[in-house]
């Protein structure tokens, strides 16, 4: 069975299949903020979507983080490190990439166990 969460014509925000939840890229709604505040908002969005799928951040298997500017790595990591529970750090990659609008500074994609 495949469960799609918050689906529209283009995409689903999350898809659950065979005990795994795949999140779409999560971005901040308030793009007037700096990278730290955007990261905090994105991580809250990850928490919300994982909860809808029956999972949580302790069950994240892999995270892909896209930064508009790799110079923001330390500021993003400050929020990430405060958010990830001790002993539950997932496999992770962080890259610089142009995002969908210049105001978006961070986007996070997560795969987690349910």
NORRAWO-V542352 format. One line per field, one symbol per residue. phi: phi as a letter, one per 40 degrees, with the letter a starting at -180 (. if undefined). psi: psi as a letter, one per 40 degrees, with the letter a starting at -180 (. if undefined). A space follows every 50 residues. Layout:
# NORRAWO-V542352
phi = ???
psi = ???
This chain:
# NORRAWO-V542352
phi = .bbbbfcbccabcabbafgbbbcccbbccccccccccccdccccccdccc cccgbaccbccabbbbbcacccdccccdcdcccccdgbcccabbbcaccc adccbabbbbbacc
psi = ihhhhgiaddiidihhhfeihhiihhiidgeeiidddddddddddddddd ddefaieeehdihhhhhdheeedddddddddddhihefhiiiihihihad iddhdihhhihii.
